[in-house]
Amino acid sequence: MDFQTESLLRGELDSNERLLWSGRPKQGIVFRGSDAFMIPFSLLWGGFAIFWEFMALSIPSKDTGPVGLIFPIFGIPFVLAGLYMIFGRFIVDAKKRAKTYYGLSDQRVIILSGLFGKKIKSLNIRTLTDISLTEKADGKGTILFGQDNPWSSWFGGGWFPGMSGAQTPRFEMIADAKIIYNKIRNAQQVS
């Protein structure tokens, strides 16, 4: 447990609660399975939007009248969405994970997050019935608390702002995922 994560989580504990583990998701830019689809799609979208905008701006406005003004304005939101999908979503995802902290106490699972504020998700250990583990060969993995949304593999990390808000609570991209999974199961048996 690193000191910063542990001290942040201790501030959220009740007086009779004991912290068993604290951690954070993998930091930095991360490529996910959904990027096999999203990278080509974002390049096509962004490329077409930038091409549209370039062509709309290159037509002299005296030849096109009001259409010469409307077409470039119409293309701006599409260019911005394309740029976000091409590289902005990676930056937002990395910043979100940089402000995410996970904790396991003898009574609950705690997820502290929030890009612009503080969001606390607390799940009672005794009422958790569906816990699943996805682990990679290096021991890193994700522990999911509940049934996963079938679209989450496509939109993992939130390829567009607000898309990841509907995700099932999880300890995402943590080191020693199997060990933490077993700690959760043991805490359930003791409770």
Backbone hydrogen bonds, N-H to C=O, Kabsch-Sander energy under -0.5 kcal/mol:
donor,donor_aa,acceptor,acceptor_aa,energy
6,E,2,D,-2.5
7,S,3,F,-2.7
8,L,4,Q,-2.2
9,L,5,T,-2.2
10,R,6,E,-2.4
11,G,7,S,-1.2
12,E,9,L,-1.7
13,L,9,L,-0.5
13,L,10,R,-0.9
17,E,14,D,-1.6
20,L,104,L,-3.2
21,W,104,L,-1.8
23,G,102,Y,-2.3
26,K,173,M,-1.4
35,D,32,R,-1.4
36,A,33,G,-1.7
37,F,34,S,-1.2
38,M,34,S,-2.5
39,I,35,D,-2.2
41,F,37,F,-2.0
42,S,38,M,-3.1
43,L,39,I,-2.2
44,L,40,P,-2.3
45,W,41,F,-2.9
46,G,42,S,-2.9
47,G,43,L,-2.4
48,F,44,L,-2.5
49,A,45,W,-2.7
50,I,46,G,-2.7
51,F,47,G,-2.4
52,W,48,F,-3.0
53,E,49,A,-2.5
54,F,50,I,-2.8
55,M,51,F,-2.7
56,A,52,W,-2.8
57,L,53,E,-2.3
58,S,54,F,-1.6
59,I,55,M,-0.8
63,D,60,P,-1.2
64,T,60,P,-0.8
65,G,61,S,-1.8
67,V,64,T,-1.1
68,G,65,G,-0.9
69,L,66,P,-1.0
70,I,66,P,-2.1
71,F,67,V,-2.5
73,I,69,L,-1.3
74,F,70,I,-3.0
75,G,71,F,-1.6
76,I,72,P,-0.9
76,I,73,I,-0.7
79,V,75,G,-2.2
80,L,76,I,-2.6
81,A,77,P,-2.5
82,G,78,F,-2.2
83,L,79,V,-2.6
84,Y,80,L,-2.2
85,M,81,A,-2.5
86,I,82,G,-2.3
87,F,83,L,-2.4
88,G,83,L,-1.6
89,R,84,Y,-2.8
90,F,87,F,-0.6
91,I,87,F,-1.2
92,V,88,G,-2.6
93,D,89,R,-2.3
94,A,90,F,-2.1
95,K,91,I,-2.4
96,K,92,V,-2.5
97,R,93,D,-2.4
98,A,94,A,-1.8
99,K,95,K,-0.8
99,K,96,K,-0.8
100,T,97,R,-1.4
101,Y,112,L,-2.9
102,Y,23,G,-3.3
103,G,110,I,-2.6
104,L,21,W,-2.7
105,S,108,R,-3.0
106,D,18,R,-1.8
109,V,123,L,-2.7
110,I,103,G,-3.0
111,I,121,K,-2.8
112,L,101,Y,-2.9
113,S,119,K,-2.7
119,K,113,S,-3.5
119,K,117,G,-0.5
121,K,111,I,-2.7
121,K,119,K,-0.5
122,S,120,I,-0.5
123,L,109,V,-2.6
125,I,107,Q,-2.6
127,T,124,N,-0.7
128,L,124,N,-0.7
128,L,125,I,-0.8
129,T,127,T,-0.6
131,I,129,T,-0.7
132,S,144,L,-2.3
134,T,142,T,-2.5
136,K,140,K,-3.1
139,G,136,K,-1.9
141,G,174,I,-2.2
142,T,134,T,-2.4
143,I,171,F,-2.3
144,L,132,S,-2.9
144,L,142,T,-0.5
145,F,169,P,-2.7
146,G,130,D,-2.2
146,G,144,L,-0.8
152,S,149,N,-1.9
154,W,151,W,-1.0
155,F,151,W,-2.1
156,G,152,S,-0.6
158,G,155,F,-2.6
163,M,160,F,-2.5
165,G,162,G,-0.7
166,A,163,M,-0.6
167,Q,164,S,-1.7
171,F,143,I,-2.5
172,E,170,R,-0.8
174,I,141,G,-2.9
177,A,139,G,-2.4
177,A,174,I,-0.6
180,I,176,D,-1.9
181,Y,177,A,-2.6
182,N,178,K,-2.4
183,K,179,I,-1.9
184,I,180,I,-2.3
185,R,181,Y,-2.3
186,N,182,N,-2.6
187,A,183,K,-2.4
188,Q,184,I,-1.9
189,Q,185,R,-1.6
190,V,186,N,-1.8
191,S,187,A,-1.9
